[in-house]
């Protein structure tokens, strides 16, 4: 994972609420009418609501009911990331979930969890970085990746650019934040013992503190992992990263450095397993 990765409406002041600014003029394009109502319009609204409920019920219907007349399953084109009923993994190695299912779903869960680990602030600690790399990478590539990452993360120029000291720690009174939040995953190819999994995620990276010159910012990336089934688990053999897709930003009031620090300290990350 590259080091660039590892690293609307306005808010009402001090209320925690969000104000949505609508476009000038009629935001409904003339479709919104006056307050007069009629029984006909009421029937129309009720009919639309009934159709909407029916559509939601159909969309959420279990896969067992979706068989077509020829016996095949009528699944959506995209891979659902909703709960599947498969029991989540329970074992961990160095705080990282392990023991994923030998399936496409297991490969997706592994890729999402590994993204979180490799995008964490722990990667800036040599001991934790070694533990993470040895956990998520296949044994035959882990040593090479370890050497590359040690060289990159020990670069004084890189550490200085993001505001960290030579040993990778934050300045006094500041908190270093590096967190990856997966949004979705998809398998682009797979076989019995290999899979290519793309993970789309947002990343928080920066220093939280009053004197910070590198405030916490948000970025969006997609990383595609080459996964291999090794030693009864999925492991990474290679990856490629690209920017985006990036959503349109909202005009929200940025939180204070204190609020951002508290949020990261009080809200733990997730274990991504389906």
C-alpha positions, 0 to 999 in steps of 0.5 A: 500500500502506498504511503500516500494512502497510509497516511453542501451544508454548513454546521450550526456553531456549537450545536452539532447540527447540520444545515442544508443549503438548497439551491436558489429559486425552486429546488423542485423544478416547479414540481412542488405545488401549493398547499391544496390537497385532494382525495385523488392526490392522496390516493396517488401518494398512498399508491406510491408508498405501497409500491415503494414498500413492495420494491424494498421487500423484493430487494431484501428478499433472501437469495433462496427465493430468487431462482429462475425457471432454469434453476439458476440464481437471479443475483444482482450484477454487483456483489452485495456487501450486506450480512450473509449469515456466515459466522464472522472470524474469531481468531486474530494474529497481532490484533488482525482478524485471521482464519477467513473462509476459503471462498470469494466472501472470505477473500473479500473480508480478508482484503478489507481487514488487511486494508485497515491494518496496513492503513493504520498508525501502527505501520509507523511503529517498526515492531507493529509494522513487522507484525502486520506485514508478516500477518497479511502477506504471503510468506514468500513475499513478506520479507521483500515487502518488509525491507521496502516498507522499512526503508520508506517508513524510516525516511526522515524526509517522509516523516518530516513532511507529515509532521512526525519525529524521526522515530515516527511519533507525533509532536508533544500535544498532538495526535497522529491519525491514520485510519482506513474505512472500507466502503465496499469490496468486489472480486474481479477474478477468482479460482479455487486458491486465488482471488483478485479483490478490489477494496474501495475506501476512505482514509483519514490522515494527519495530525490532530492538535492546535499547533498542527501544520498537517491537519486530519484530512479525508482521501478516497482510494481503491486498492486491488489485492492479489490474494492467495490461499496459503496455510489455511488463510488468505494472504496478499501477494501483490496490490495496485492502488488508484485514487477514487472514486471520490464523492462530492464534498459537503459544505460542513463545518470542520470539527475542532482538533480536540473533537477530532482527537477525542473521536479517534480515541473513543471510536474503535475500528470495525472487524470487516467480516460477512 
